[in-house]
Amino acid sequence: MATAVANPLRAGQRLQDRVSMATAVANPLRAGQRLGRTPGPCALVIFGGTGDLSSRKIIPALYNLAHQRLLPAAFAVVGTARAPLTDEAYREALHADLLEYSRTKPIDEDVWQSFAERVHYVSTHDPTGYDDLRERLARVDREVGTGGNRLFYLATPPSAHVPIVDALKAHELADRETSRVVVEKPFGHDLASAMALSQRLHSVFNEDNVFRIDHYLGKETVQNIVVLRFANGIFEPIWNRQYVDHVQITVAESLGTEERGAYYEQVGALRDIVQNHLLQLMALIAMEPPIEFEAKAVRDEKLKVLRAVRPISTDDVAAQVVRGQYAAGFVEGRRVASYRDEEAISPTSRTESFVALKAYVDNWRWEGTPFYLRTGKRLPKRATEIAIQFRVAPHQVFSRAAAEGLGPNELVIRIQPDEGISLRFGAKVPIQGIRIRSVNMDFVYGAAFMVDAPDAYETLILDALRGDGTLFTRQDEVEQQWRLVDPIADAWRAEAAPLASYAAGTWGPAEADALIAGDGRRWREP
Ligand code: BG6
């Protein structure tokens, strides 16, 4: 108390803190903002209810939400797919999946039982299936009290999206004002198809009720990019062209196409990862501070970045973008087949499993600062990271010999695995005389918080149930992403740029190294 009176600034400061806390509680929007508001009553209808995504991600996420008591009391799941199944058989199949894929184990059977009682199944094998679906939803409304609120989840292959939306419309299953829809990626396969899909969705749903998934946005470490940048005062002053030499964003996977060959062969790395995950990570790194952490403000700022990305024209593709496909090799000590020898892949496939590119954000903050993006399958390890490399000190006061072990300062955001952030700087080696070596200051999520982070799907499903679109991509963002990617796909289709080869288990083709080496830089090895 004495200090507070003696130091008016401090006293004022504390008062302000208290006032802003009071505002946060008094303003329901802010208080609810990502702080655990329980969603209202709702029936979640999963199209593709027997598919891989349901088994591996959606149902485990729902179970874990139930386990954390984050689902509303009035809640039901209606799975739908073509197969004729009873509710009982469906629940049993989901239980088996849960045992395999749940983030938390062992399964709490009491939680599962009370969750499973709310799980239904309706076959939509033929058009009458949609009448059955309507009846079942009406019954759920009566019995569970879901009040006509619906969240439709399109967890089907993209070719099924339009027919489902049309059927929802024809059978009057959705209410424009209140029903919501979650759409899995890829959202279209180019700009024209993405626009057509949005138009179709808008014939049934308001844009505010359309939740386009980019599951990277639900990852804790991706959400933390915004926190790191805007909850702290020390990074923003140097987060620009004046201090940043370049940015590298890597999404590396050691896996091949697994059982998704047929899908992957159609999309390739450009549409699978660059068009969505990589461009979203870049937008979060490059964007200006939003006025608040809320759907419109955040998405407006990301859109500005995407619009400022310098388009890579079809003519520039050969110079700025590298595509590669893996040959046989060794990954994590195991011999693996080439891309063309994977299941469901054409032996003459031209689909890329690797992309590296150089992008520029033409705005005041980033003019002239390269953003190097790369992604690939069958790389040496699974690692997603963002490295901000800073310019070197303007004048070196130490001798060249003393500074031999000194690299540029670098802030590395490890998205996964080994989630954390490290800052590299030079330190004096503790011997007589001056010798400098780069060292890392490391923040490790697991050690700092000692909790298991929620899976991205838990976060995203909960947000969709709450109607919070902050972590979903808006129509204009998705379209702008396609505008950037389409000319590259066009150039490749026209064979205007070569398809390079790389041995599985290496960091991509030599052409990718040449792309960055041409600027006097090199890729990091995560
Ligand atoms: C998906 C891609 O969006 O992301 C997959 O379709 C990829 O090909 C996956 O494997 C990677 O996700 P995560 O969360 O494992 O990095």
Boltz pocket constraint, residues with backbone or C-beta under 6 A from the ligand:
constraints:
  - pocket:
      binder: B
      contacts: [[A, 253], [A, 272], [A, 384]]
      max_distance: 6.0
